[in-house]
Amino acid sequence: TLTIAANGTLSAPRGDLEIGANFDNTGTFTHNSGKVKFSNTNDADVAINSSGTVEPVFYNLSNALETTGRLDAQDDITVINILDLCDGITTRSTIIGANAVLTMGNDSQSGYIRSTTASKLLQTGTDCIIQGANVLYPAIIESSVDLEYIAYFSNCSLKWIDIQQDWTTAGQGRTITLTGDCEFDAVTVTNGD
């Protein structure tokens, strides 16, 4: 586990910071416009802020966990530029945990959620929120992202989102609340949702 304690500071490199285990931030994390890449070869799940109390702000964040490993944001995180759900390998999914908020972008740019290698899952936890940081710069969910597990297991909210593909909800009897302007190529609300 990489832990930044209450009085600790981590100034990340401008290139890649590769982490093979959990990341907990209770201090100061500075992204320096670099990429934090979660990577391991033991099929283990990795958590962001399972015990950390300060929201980390990443510039680029990538899931490069092998085979069945899942990246689980268990508390609020912000990704300013790119959240890559599958960075060059076969991985399982990226999870926005229960009651967590994923904020993409900032007041001057949109943030992008993508999967560069294959269509990979973005999974939502109970009452989580996926949002853009600014109504003028919505979070862009690219066509390479598998949307099957958004609100599959539980309710979630979307705010200031641009989903750049057709989306059919999972049909699991869940509620997806739009709390701000959202754009869809096409959306089908399945019976029961």
C-alpha positions as CSV (number, residue, x, y, z in Angstrom):
1,T,0.0,0.0,0.0
2,L,1.1,3.5,-0.8
3,T,0.0,5.7,2.1
4,I,0.3,9.5,2.2
5,A,0.0,10.3,5.9
6,A,-1.7,13.4,7.3
7,N,1.5,15.6,7.2
8,G,2.9,13.7,4.2
9,T,3.5,15.0,0.7
10,L,3.9,13.0,-2.6
11,S,4.9,15.0,-5.6
12,A,4.4,12.5,-8.5
13,P,6.8,12.4,-11.5
14,R,5.8,14.1,-14.7
15,G,5.8,10.7,-16.4
16,D,4.4,7.5,-14.9
17,L,4.0,6.6,-11.2
18,E,3.3,2.8,-11.2
19,I,1.6,1.4,-8.1
20,G,1.0,-2.3,-7.5
21,A,-1.2,-2.1,-4.4
22,N,-3.7,0.2,-2.6
23,F,-3.4,4.0,-2.6
24,D,-4.5,5.9,0.5
25,N,-4.2,9.7,0.7
26,T,-4.6,11.7,3.9
27,G,-1.9,14.2,3.1
28,T,-0.9,16.1,-0.1
29,F,-0.7,14.5,-3.5
30,T,0.5,16.6,-6.4
31,H,-0.1,15.0,-9.9
32,N,2.4,17.2,-11.9
33,S,0.4,16.4,-15.1
34,G,1.7,12.8,-14.9
35,K,0.0,9.4,-15.0
36,V,-0.7,7.1,-12.0
37,K,-0.8,3.6,-13.3
38,F,-2.2,0.8,-11.1
39,S,-0.5,-2.4,-12.2
40,N,0.1,-5.9,-10.8
41,T,0.3,-9.5,-12.0
42,N,-1.3,-11.3,-9.1
43,D,-5.0,-10.8,-10.1
44,A,-5.6,-8.8,-6.9
45,D,-8.1,-6.0,-6.5
46,V,-6.6,-2.6,-5.7
47,A,-8.4,0.2,-3.8
48,I,-8.0,4.0,-3.9
49,N,-8.7,5.6,-0.6
50,S,-10.1,2.7,1.4
51,S,-8.9,4.5,4.5
52,G,-7.6,7.8,3.1
53,T,-9.5,11.0,4.0
54,V,-8.3,13.5,1.4
55,E,-9.6,13.3,-2.2
56,P,-6.7,12.6,-4.6
57,V,-6.7,14.7,-7.8
58,F,-5.0,12.7,-10.6
59,Y,-4.1,14.1,-14.0
60,N,-4.1,10.7,-15.8
61,L,-5.2,7.5,-14.1
62,S,-5.0,4.1,-15.6
63,N,-6.1,0.6,-14.7
64,A,-3.4,-1.9,-15.8
65,L,-4.3,-4.7,-13.4
66,E,-3.9,-8.2,-14.8
67,T,-6.8,-10.5,-15.7
68,T,-9.3,-10.4,-12.8
69,G,-8.0,-7.5,-10.8
70,R,-10.4,-4.6,-10.3
71,L,-9.5,-1.0,-9.6
72,D,-11.9,0.3,-6.9
73,A,-12.3,4.0,-6.1
74,Q,-13.8,3.6,-2.6
75,D,-14.0,7.3,-1.9
76,D,-14.2,10.5,-4.0
77,I,-11.5,11.0,-6.7
78,T,-10.9,13.5,-9.5
79,V,-9.3,12.8,-12.8
80,I,-8.5,15.9,-14.8
81,N,-7.5,14.5,-18.2
82,I,-7.9,10.7,-18.8
83,L,-9.2,7.7,-16.9
84,D,-8.1,4.7,-18.9
85,L,-10.0,1.6,-17.9
86,C,-7.7,-0.8,-19.7
87,D,-4.1,0.3,-20.2
88,G,-2.5,-2.3,-22.5
89,I,-3.6,-5.5,-20.8
90,T,-6.6,-7.6,-20.1
91,T,-8.3,-6.4,-16.9
92,R,-11.7,-6.9,-15.3
93,S,-13.3,-3.6,-14.4
94,T,-12.9,-0.2,-12.8
95,I,-15.4,0.5,-10.0
96,I,-16.7,3.7,-8.6
97,G,-17.5,2.6,-5.0
98,A,-20.6,3.1,-2.8
99,N,-21.3,6.8,-2.2
100,A,-18.1,7.8,-4.0
101,V,-17.9,10.7,-6.5
102,L,-15.8,10.4,-9.7
103,T,-15.2,13.9,-11.0
104,M,-13.8,14.3,-14.5
105,G,-12.0,17.4,-15.8
106,N,-11.8,20.8,-14.2
107,D,-13.0,24.4,-14.9
108,S,-11.1,24.7,-18.2
109,Q,-11.2,21.2,-19.8
110,S,-13.2,18.0,-20.1
111,G,-12.0,14.7,-18.7
112,Y,-12.2,11.5,-20.7
113,I,-13.1,8.0,-19.7
114,R,-11.7,5.5,-22.3
115,S,-10.5,2.0,-22.8
116,T,-7.5,1.9,-25.1
117,T,-7.0,-1.8,-25.5
118,A,-10.5,-3.4,-25.4
119,S,-14.0,-2.5,-24.3
120,K,-13.8,-2.6,-20.5
121,L,-16.3,-2.2,-17.8
122,L,-17.0,1.0,-15.8
123,Q,-19.0,-0.3,-12.8
124,T,-21.0,1.9,-10.3
125,G,-21.5,1.2,-6.6
126,T,-24.5,2.1,-4.5
127,D,-25.5,5.8,-4.8
128,C,-22.2,6.8,-6.5
129,I,-21.9,9.8,-8.8
130,I,-20.1,10.2,-12.1
131,Q,-19.8,13.9,-13.0
132,G,-18.0,16.5,-15.0
133,A,-16.3,19.3,-13.0
134,N,-18.0,22.0,-15.0
135,V,-21.2,22.2,-17.0
136,L,-19.2,23.8,-19.9
137,Y,-16.7,20.9,-19.9
138,P,-18.7,17.6,-19.4
139,A,-17.1,14.3,-18.6
140,I,-16.7,12.5,-21.9
141,I,-17.4,8.7,-21.8
142,E,-15.9,7.4,-25.1
143,S,-17.5,4.7,-27.3
144,S,-14.8,2.2,-26.2
145,V,-16.2,2.0,-22.7
146,D,-18.5,-1.0,-21.8
147,L,-21.5,0.6,-20.0
148,E,-23.3,-2.6,-19.0
149,Y,-22.5,-2.2,-15.3
150,I,-23.5,1.4,-14.8
151,A,-26.4,1.0,-12.4
152,Y,-26.4,-2.8,-12.8
153,F,-26.1,-3.6,-9.1
154,S,-27.4,-0.3,-7.6
155,N,-28.7,3.2,-8.2
156,C,-26.3,5.9,-9.3
157,S,-26.3,9.6,-10.5
158,L,-24.8,11.2,-13.6
159,K,-24.1,14.9,-13.9
160,W,-22.6,16.9,-16.8
161,I,-21.8,13.8,-18.8
162,D,-21.4,13.2,-22.6
163,I,-21.8,9.5,-23.4
164,Q,-20.5,9.1,-27.0
165,Q,-22.3,5.9,-27.8
166,D,-25.7,4.3,-27.8
167,W,-26.6,3.1,-24.3
168,T,-29.2,0.6,-23.1
169,T,-29.6,0.5,-19.4
170,A,-29.1,-2.9,-17.6
171,G,-32.7,-3.6,-16.8
172,Q,-32.0,-4.6,-13.2
173,G,-34.7,-2.3,-11.6
174,R,-32.3,0.5,-10.8
175,T,-32.6,4.2,-10.9
176,I,-30.2,6.4,-12.7
177,T,-30.7,10.0,-11.7
178,L,-29.5,12.8,-14.0
179,T,-28.6,15.7,-11.8
180,G,-27.2,18.0,-14.5
181,D,-27.2,18.3,-18.3
182,C,-26.2,15.0,-20.0
183,E,-25.8,14.1,-23.7
184,F,-26.3,10.6,-25.2
185,D,-25.9,9.4,-28.8
186,A,-29.1,7.4,-28.0
187,V,-30.4,6.0,-24.8
188,T,-32.9,3.2,-24.2
189,V,-34.3,2.8,-20.7
190,T,-34.9,-0.9,-20.3
191,N,-38.1,-2.2,-18.8
192,G,-37.9,-2.0,-15.0
193,D,-35.2,0.7,-14.8
